[in-house]
Amino acid sequence: MSSNPQTAPFGSVLAPIMSTATFSDGAWSAHDFVPLAPIPMHPAAHVLHYASECFEGLKAFKWADGSVHVFRLDRNIARMRQSAQSLRLPQPDTAQLEAMVLGVIDRNRDSVPDAPGALYLRPMLIGTSPNIGAAASPSSEAMLLVLASPVWDYFAGGGAKPLKIYVEQHATRCASHLGVTKTGGNYAAALGPTLAAREAHLVDQVLFAPGGEVQETGAANFLLIRDGHILTRSLDSAFLHGITRDSLLVMAADMGYRIEERVFTVDEMLEWVKDGEAALSGTAAVLSGVGTLVCGDGVSHMVGTGEVGPNTQRLRSALVAIQQGTAPERHGWLRTV
């Protein structure tokens, strides 16, 4: 595997310093910054048997003047605390987790790539109580870690290559009450349908639309876009409330787009894409255009011209410009490290 983050798979190259803290006896320990290394883990740890874990993903960007800025740290911390609460894990302290993320960025400053790369941050929380009989009990002990990874594009070709997406109308991505929680089990649940669709239809991702109502893909939110108008699923507990999604909607409204958030069907989506655009949004994907939708009957539906649409390109470029410091940011989303 390549050690060059420009060519290595997204997230496979790790920065040399991580941060750790532990929770026991009702309190968090002081955190520490240590060299990246395997962590000690009891084989009966709650996380290994009952999947008591959650995580976050956010990015820090190096600007042309050499300064480093992290994007929407406060929202990621708030979402991680919400995920911890839903899994009945000890909630990270807001100030401590903030200090851990900022400290990891600062100590890995030499690993922050120049644009268009970024330093991807992965806070993670795992239940560590050693008890294989605790299926119906929460973990009273936990470990909090923050890892960092220099990254480039999540999808090959970045935002320039149109994606091919399979529309799954039967399987759900995850348990409906846990969709809003950023936990590894949700991604594991989507893996089987995604790999099966990839093998059968040579697609990049699966768009889950149980019962014909569009939700999200296995790793990103889904948006329909056309001149002056964006349509996306209204927020509920069945899917992740993406921070990139939120940023794009706020920014698009500033740019004059009408934002519509509601339930919509596969049939409505297929009608939209005859002359409109579709895209996936997420911290890793940013905003990636969809060129083809493949339905359960194996029929392919071209999205617009089959290429990444002009509105998708415009919105992606506008968000990236804010993150990289080449356009003004008006909402307090960036913090200098």
C-alpha positions in Angstrom: 0.0 0.0 0.0 1.3 3.4 -0.9 2.4 5.7 1.9 1.8 8.8 -0.2 -1.6 10.2 0.8 -2.1 11.6 -2.7 -2.3 8.1 -4.1 -3.1 5.9 -1.0 -6.7 4.9 -0.2 -8.5 7.6 1.8 -7.7 7.3 5.5 -5.0 4.6 5.1 -2.1 6.9 5.9 -2.0 8.0 9.6 -0.3 11.0 11.2 2.3 10.2 13.9 0.6 11.6 17.0 -2.8 10.7 18.5 -4.6 11.7 21.7 -6.2 9.4 24.3 -8.3 9.6 27.4 -10.2 7.0 29.5 -13.4 7.0 31.5 -13.8 5.0 34.7 -15.4 5.4 38.1 -17.6 8.1 36.7 -15.0 10.5 35.5 -12.7 11.2 32.5 -9.0 11.0 33.0 -6.7 13.8 31.7 -5.9 13.3 28.0 -2.5 12.7 26.6 -0.8 13.0 23.2 1.2 9.9 22.3 2.8 8.3 19.3 0.5 6.5 17.0 0.5 2.8 18.2 -1.9 -0.1 18.9 -4.1 0.3 21.9 -4.4 -2.3 24.7 -7.8 -4.0 24.6 -9.2 -6.7 26.9 -10.8 -9.5 24.8 -14.0 -9.1 26.8 -14.2 -5.4 26.0 -17.8 -4.3 25.5 -17.1 -2.8 22.1 -15.8 -6.1 20.7 -19.0 -8.0 21.5 -21.8 -5.4 21.5 -20.5 -2.7 19.1 -20.5 0.1 21.7 -18.7 2.7 19.7 -19.2 6.0 17.8 -16.9 8.3 15.9 -16.7 11.6 14.0 -15.0 12.8 10.8 -13.9 16.4 10.2 -11.1 18.2 8.3 -8.4 20.8 8.9 -7.1 22.8 5.9 -3.8 24.5 5.2 -4.3 27.9 3.6 -1.9 29.5 1.1 -0.2 31.5 3.9 0.6 28.3 5.8 -2.0 28.7 8.5 -4.2 25.8 9.5 -8.0 26.0 10.0 -10.4 23.3 11.2 -13.9 23.2 9.8 -17.1 23.1 12.0 -15.4 21.5 15.0 -18.2 22.6 17.3 -20.9 20.7 15.3 -18.8 17.5 15.2 -18.3 17.6 18.9 -22.0 18.1 19.5 -22.9 15.3 17.2 -20.4 12.9 18.9 -21.9 13.7 22.3 -25.4 13.0 20.8 -24.1 9.7 19.4 -22.6 8.7 22.7 -25.9 9.5 24.5 -27.9 7.4 22.1 -25.5 4.4 22.6 -25.5 5.0 26.4 -21.7 5.6 26.4 -20.0 8.1 28.6 -20.4 11.5 26.9 -17.0 13.2 26.1 -16.5 16.5 27.8 -16.9 19.2 25.2 -13.8 21.2 26.3 -11.6 18.1 26.6 -12.6 16.8 23.2 -12.0 20.2 21.6 -8.5 20.3 23.2 -7.7 16.8 22.0 -8.7 17.6 18.4 -6.9 20.9 18.4 -3.8 19.4 20.0 -3.7 16.6 17.5 -3.8 19.0 14.6 -1.1 21.2 16.2 1.2 18.3 16.9 0.7 16.9 13.4 1.0 20.3 11.7 3.7 18.9 9.4 1.3 16.3 8.2 -1.4 18.8 7.0 -1.2 18.6 3.2 -1.3 21.6 0.9 -4.6 22.2 -1.0 -6.4 20.4 -2.3 -5.5 17.9 0.4 -6.6 18.1 4.1 -5.9 16.6 7.5 -8.8 14.3 8.3 -9.6 14.0 12.0 -11.2 10.9 13.5 -12.4 11.2 17.1 -13.6 7.8 18.3 -15.2 6.6 21.5 -15.3 2.9 22.5 -16.8 1.0 25.4 -14.1 -0.9 27.3 -15.9 -2.6 30.2 -14.6 -6.3 30.2 -17.9 -8.2 30.4 -19.2 -10.6 27.8 -22.5 -10.9 29.6 -23.4 -7.2 29.2 -25.5 -7.4 26.1 -28.3 -5.5 27.8 -26.1 -3.2 29.9 -24.1 -0.2 28.8 -20.3 0.0 29.2 -19.3 1.9 32.3 -15.8 2.3 31.1 -14.6 3.9 27.8 -11.7 5.1 25.8 -11.7 8.3 23.7 -9.1 8.7 21.0 -8.4 11.2 18.2 -6.5 10.1 15.1 -5.4 12.1 12.1 -4.9 11.2 8.5 -3.6 13.3 5.6 -6.0 12.8 2.7 -7.0 13.8 -0.8 -10.2 12.7 -2.6 -12.5 10.0 -1.3 -13.8 9.0 -4.7 -11.3 8.4 -7.5 -11.3 11.5 -9.7 -12.5 13.7 -6.9 -15.5 15.8 -7.9 -14.8 15.6 -11.6 -15.9 11.9 -12.2 -19.6 11.2 -12.1 -20.7 8.4 -9.8 -22.8 5.4 -10.6 -25.4 4.7 -7.8 -27.6 1.7 -7.3 -31.1 2.5 -5.9 -32.0 -0.1 -3.2 -35.8 0.0 -2.4 -36.0 -3.0 -0.1 -33.1 -3.1 2.4 -32.6 -0.4 5.0 -29.2 1.1 5.7 -29.6 0.5 9.4 -32.0 0.4 12.3 -34.3 3.4 11.8 -33.8 4.8 15.3 -30.0 4.7 15.0 -29.6 6.3 11.6 -28.9 9.7 13.2 -26.1 8.1 15.3 -22.6 7.9 13.8 -21.7 4.4 14.8 -19.7 1.8 12.9 -22.6 -0.7 13.0 -24.5 1.4 10.5 -21.7 1.3 8.1 -21.3 -2.4 8.6 -25.0 -2.9 7.9 -24.7 -1.0 4.6 -21.6 -3.0 3.5 -23.3 -6.2 2.3 -25.8 -4.5 0.1 -23.1 -2.1 -1.2 -20.7 -4.9 -2.2 -23.5 -7.0 -3.7 -24.6 -4.0 -5.9 -21.1 -3.2 -6.8 -20.5 -6.8 -8.0 -23.8 -7.0 -9.9 -24.0 -3.5 -11.4 -20.4 -2.0 -11.1 -21.7 0.9 -9.0 -19.8 3.2 -6.6 -22.4 3.4 -3.9 -26.0 2.3 -2.9 -28.8 4.8 -2.3 -31.1 3.4 0.2 -34.8 4.1 -0.5 -36.8 1.6 1.6 -40.4 1.5 0.5 -39.6 3.8 -2.3 -38.7 6.8 -0.1 -35.2 8.2 -0.7 -32.9 8.5 2.3 -29.1 8.4 1.9 -26.2 6.2 0.7 -24.1 4.0 2.9 -21.6 6.9 3.5 -23.1 10.2 2.3 -26.2 12.3 2.2 -28.1 12.7 -1.1 -29.2 15.9 -2.8 -31.2 16.7 -6.0 -30.1 20.0 -7.5 -31.1 22.2 -10.4 -30.8 25.9 -11.2 -31.8 27.8 -8.1 -33.3 24.8 -6.3 -32.1 22.0 -4.0 -34.3 19.1 -2.8 -33.1 16.8 0.0 -34.7 14.5 2.5 -36.0 16.2 5.6 -34.2 15.3 8.8 -35.4 12.4 10.9 -33.8 9.6 13.0 -33.4 7.2 10.1 -30.3 8.8 8.6 -27.3 10.8 9.5 -27.6 14.6 9.9 -24.6 15.5 7.8 -22.6 18.6 8.7 -21.4 19.0 5.1 -25.1 18.7 4.1 -26.0 21.4 6.5 -23.1 23.6 5.4 -24.1 23.2 1.7 -27.7 24.1 2.4 -26.8 27.2 4.4 -24.3 28.3 1.7 -26.6 27.5 -1.1 -29.4 29.7 0.5 -26.8 32.5 0.7 -26.3 32.0 -3.1 -30.0 32.3 -3.8 -31.0 28.7 -4.1 -34.4 27.7 -2.8 -33.9 24.9 -0.2 -36.6 22.2 0.0 -36.4 19.5 2.7 -39.1 16.9 2.6 -39.8 13.2 1.9 -39.6 12.3 -1.8 -39.9 9.1 -3.7 -37.8 7.2 -6.2 -40.3 8.0 -8.9 -40.0 11.7 -8.2 -36.2 11.5 -8.2 -36.2 9.7 -11.6 -38.4 12.5 -13.0 -36.1 15.2 -11.5 -32.9 13.7 -13.0 -34.2 13.8 -16.5 -33.0 17.4 -16.7 -31.6 18.0 -13.2 -28.6 16.9 -11.1 -27.9 14.6 -8.2 -25.0 14.6 -5.8 -23.6 13.0 -2.6 -22.4 15.2 0.2 -20.2 14.3 3.2 -16.9 15.3 4.9 -15.0 12.8 2.8 -17.0 13.1 -0.5 -17.5 17.0 -0.2 -20.0 17.2 -3.0 -19.7 14.5 -5.7 -21.9 14.4 -8.7 -24.0 11.4 -9.7 -24.1 10.5 -13.4 -26.1 7.3 -13.4 -28.8 5.8 -11.2 -29.4 2.0 -11.5 -32.8 0.8 -10.2 -33.6 -2.7 -8.9 -34.6 -3.9 -12.3 -31.1 -3.2 -13.6 -32.3 -0.3 -15.7 -29.9 2.6 -15.8 -31.2 6.2 -15.7 -28.8 8.9 -16.8 -28.7 11.9 -14.5 -28.9 15.0 -16.8 -26.1 14.7 -19.4 -24.4 11.9 -17.4 -21.7 14.2 -16.3 -21.2 16.2 -13.1 -23.7 19.1 -13.4 -22.8 22.8 -13.4 -24.7 23.5 -10.2 -22.9 20.6 -8.4 -19.6 22.0 -9.6 -20.5 25.5 -8.5 -21.6 24.5 -5.0 -18.6 22.2 -4.5 -16.2 24.9 -5.6 -17.9 27.5 -3.3 -17.6 25.2 -0.2 -14.0 24.2 -1.0 -13.1 27.9 -1.5 -14.4 28.7 2.0 -12.6 25.7 3.5 -9.3 26.6 1.8 -9.5 30.3 2.6 -9.9 31.7 -0.9 -13.4 33.0 -0.2 -14.9 34.7 2.8 -16.7 32.7 5.5 -19.6 34.4 7.2 -21.0 31.8 9.6 -18.1 31.1 12.1 -17.4 27.7 10.7 -13.6 27.9 10.7 -11.2 28.0 13.7 -7.5 28.7 13.4 -5.2 26.2 15.0 
